[in-house]
């Protein structure tokens, strides 16, 4: 590139051409679990033998699904369940990434960032599980579209996710919907079984 020789500008010479790599924007992946659970997460034992309770247990569940499906990438730092209890809102325990959120398996964008994710409508429903299968079912959330606690009807979120009693109830979302019902569609007894939404957390550039 230098110190070879000096030439007159009238002589034709070759040119070095260097390709510029594409800039790949980071994206947040989301999925719904392939299995159903009742509302009791009082003593969930993760794949490392550690016991978790309540919201922490549901998060550990998502971590286990992601690990089992080999979803973790170099920039993945963990997974959170899209869920709230009676005192802790999803929006207060998950980073507000202004990056695209995409559906696992088919890479369909569901939102272009946290603001878009929590405005009451998704671009597409979250209806693929960790293996890519299409899921049309209900999901435990107890969370409003904006990430806050769903307080309507004064429910106890399955006793803060520690009860499967028919008397305890929580709000559920619906994987077939992309309006606010994706996260807050109906109320169900905690004895019933539903799925879980899992959201990736990443190390941002």
C-alpha positions as CSV (number, residue, x, y, z in Angstrom):
1,X,0.0,0.0,0.0
2,X,3.1,2.3,0.2
3,X,6.8,2.5,-0.3
4,X,6.8,0.4,-3.5
5,X,7.4,3.1,-6.1
6,X,6.2,6.4,-7.5
7,X,4.5,6.6,-10.8
8,X,3.1,9.3,-13.2
9,X,-0.6,9.7,-13.0
10,X,-1.0,9.2,-16.7
11,X,-0.2,5.5,-16.4
12,X,-3.1,3.0,-15.9
13,X,-2.9,1.0,-12.7
14,X,-5.1,-1.5,-10.8
15,X,-7.2,-0.5,-7.8
16,X,-7.6,-2.3,-4.5
17,X,-11.3,-2.8,-3.6
18,X,-12.3,-3.6,0.0
19,X,-15.8,-4.9,0.8
20,X,-17.6,-3.1,3.5
21,X,-19.5,-5.6,5.8
22,X,-23.2,-5.2,6.3
23,X,-24.2,-3.6,9.6
24,X,-26.5,-6.1,11.4
25,X,-28.9,-4.4,13.8
26,X,-29.4,-6.2,17.1
27,X,-32.8,-7.7,17.6
28,X,-34.7,-9.0,20.6
29,X,-36.2,-12.5,20.1
30,X,-39.5,-13.6,21.8
31,X,-41.3,-17.0,22.0
32,X,-44.1,-18.7,23.8
33,X,-43.4,-21.9,25.7
34,X,-44.2,-25.3,24.1
35,X,-45.7,-26.5,27.4
36,X,-48.6,-25.3,29.7
37,X,-48.5,-24.7,33.4
38,X,-50.9,-24.0,36.2
39,X,-50.4,-20.8,38.3
40,X,-48.3,-22.4,41.0
41,X,-44.6,-21.6,40.6
42,X,-43.8,-21.8,44.4
43,X,-41.0,-24.3,44.0
44,X,-39.7,-24.5,40.4
45,X,-36.4,-26.4,40.2
46,X,-34.3,-25.2,37.2
47,X,-32.0,-27.3,35.1
48,X,-29.1,-26.5,37.5
49,X,-31.0,-27.8,40.5
50,X,-31.8,-24.3,41.9
51,X,-35.2,-23.6,43.4
52,X,-37.2,-20.5,42.5
53,X,-40.5,-19.0,43.5
54,X,-43.0,-16.7,41.9
55,X,-41.9,-14.3,39.1
56,X,-38.2,-15.5,39.5
57,X,-39.4,-19.0,38.9
58,X,-41.2,-18.1,35.7
59,X,-38.1,-16.3,34.5
60,X,-36.0,-19.4,35.3
61,X,-38.5,-21.4,33.3
62,X,-37.8,-19.2,30.2
63,X,-34.1,-19.5,30.8
64,X,-34.4,-23.3,30.8
65,X,-36.5,-23.4,27.6
66,X,-33.9,-21.1,25.8
67,X,-31.0,-23.2,27.0
68,X,-32.7,-26.5,26.0
69,X,-33.4,-25.1,22.5
70,X,-29.9,-23.7,22.1
71,X,-31.2,-20.2,21.6
72,X,-28.5,-18.3,23.5
73,X,-26.2,-16.2,21.3
74,X,-23.0,-14.4,22.3
75,X,-25.0,-11.2,23.1
76,X,-27.7,-13.0,25.0
77,X,-27.6,-12.2,28.8
78,X,-30.8,-13.9,29.8
79,X,-34.6,-14.3,29.3
80,X,-37.5,-12.8,31.1
81,X,-41.1,-14.0,31.2
82,X,-43.6,-11.4,30.2
83,X,-45.4,-11.5,33.5
84,X,-46.3,-9.3,36.5
85,X,-47.5,-10.1,40.0
86,X,-49.5,-7.9,42.4
87,X,-46.5,-5.7,43.3
88,X,-44.0,-5.9,40.5
89,X,-44.8,-4.8,36.9
90,X,-43.1,-6.2,33.8
91,X,-42.1,-2.7,32.7
92,X,-40.1,-2.3,35.9
93,X,-38.1,-5.6,35.6
94,X,-37.3,-5.6,31.9
95,X,-35.0,-3.3,29.8
96,X,-36.8,-0.8,27.6
97,X,-34.9,-1.7,24.4
98,X,-35.6,0.5,21.5
99,X,-34.5,-2.3,19.1
100,X,-36.7,-4.5,16.9
101,X,-38.5,-7.3,18.7
102,X,-38.9,-10.4,16.5
103,X,-40.8,-13.6,16.7
104,X,-38.7,-16.7,17.0
105,X,-38.4,-19.1,14.1
106,X,-39.7,-16.9,11.3
107,X,-38.1,-13.6,12.3
108,X,-41.3,-11.7,11.8
109,X,-41.1,-8.3,13.6
110,X,-43.7,-7.8,16.3
111,X,-42.5,-4.3,17.3
112,X,-39.8,-1.9,16.4
113,X,-38.9,-1.1,20.0
114,X,-40.3,-0.9,23.6
115,X,-42.4,2.1,22.8
116,X,-44.0,0.3,19.9
117,X,-44.3,-2.9,21.9
118,X,-46.3,-1.2,24.6
119,X,-48.6,1.0,22.6
120,X,-51.6,-1.4,22.6
121,X,-50.9,-3.2,19.3
122,X,-48.3,-5.6,17.9
123,X,-47.3,-5.8,14.3
124,X,-47.8,-9.6,14.5
125,X,-48.9,-12.0,17.2
126,X,-46.4,-13.9,19.3
127,X,-47.4,-17.4,18.3
128,X,-44.2,-19.5,17.9
129,X,-42.7,-21.7,20.5
130,X,-39.0,-22.2,21.2
131,X,-38.8,-24.9,18.5
132,X,-40.7,-22.9,15.9
133,X,-44.1,-24.6,16.3
134,X,-47.2,-22.5,15.7
135,X,-49.2,-21.9,19.0
136,X,-52.8,-20.7,19.2
137,X,-53.4,-20.6,22.9
138,X,-53.7,-18.6,26.1
139,X,-50.7,-17.3,28.1
140,X,-50.3,-16.3,31.8
141,X,-49.3,-12.6,32.1
142,X,-51.3,-10.6,34.6
143,X,-49.9,-7.6,32.6
144,X,-51.5,-4.8,30.7
145,X,-50.3,-3.8,27.2
146,X,-48.1,-1.1,28.5
147,X,-46.2,-3.4,30.8
148,X,-48.0,-2.4,34.0
149,X,-49.8,-4.7,36.4
150,X,-53.3,-5.7,35.3
151,X,-55.4,-4.4,38.3
152,X,-58.8,-4.9,36.8
153,X,-61.1,-7.2,38.9
154,X,-58.7,-7.0,41.8
155,X,-57.2,-10.5,41.1
156,X,-54.2,-11.9,43.1
157,X,-52.1,-13.2,40.1
158,X,-52.4,-16.8,41.4
159,X,-51.3,-15.6,44.9
160,X,-48.3,-14.0,43.2
161,X,-47.7,-17.1,41.1
162,X,-47.6,-19.6,44.1
163,X,-51.1,-21.1,43.8
164,X,-53.1,-23.4,41.6
165,X,-56.2,-23.1,43.7
166,X,-59.5,-22.8,41.6
167,X,-60.3,-19.8,43.9
168,X,-57.2,-17.8,42.8
169,X,-57.2,-16.2,39.3
170,X,-55.0,-14.2,37.0
171,X,-55.1,-12.5,33.6
172,X,-54.0,-14.2,30.5
173,X,-53.0,-13.1,27.0
174,X,-53.8,-14.8,23.7
175,X,-51.3,-15.8,21.1
176,X,-53.8,-15.4,18.2
177,X,-54.1,-11.6,18.9
178,X,-52.0,-8.6,18.1
179,X,-54.2,-6.0,19.8
180,X,-54.0,-5.4,23.5
181,X,-55.5,-8.9,24.0
182,X,-52.1,-10.4,23.2
183,X,-51.3,-9.8,26.9
184,X,-54.6,-9.1,28.6
185,X,-57.4,-11.2,27.0
186,X,-59.3,-13.0,29.8
187,X,-59.3,-14.2,33.4
188,X,-58.8,-17.8,34.4
189,X,-58.6,-19.9,37.5
190,X,-55.1,-20.8,38.5
191,X,-56.0,-24.4,38.4
192,X,-56.1,-24.1,34.6
193,X,-52.9,-24.5,32.5
194,X,-51.5,-21.9,30.2
195,X,-48.3,-21.0,28.4
196,X,-45.6,-18.3,29.1
197,X,-44.2,-15.6,26.9
198,X,-40.4,-15.4,27.0
199,X,-38.4,-12.3,26.0
200,X,-34.7,-12.2,25.4
201,X,-32.3,-9.8,27.1
202,X,-29.1,-8.8,25.3
203,X,-25.9,-6.9,25.8
204,X,-26.4,-3.8,23.7
205,X,-23.7,-2.3,21.5
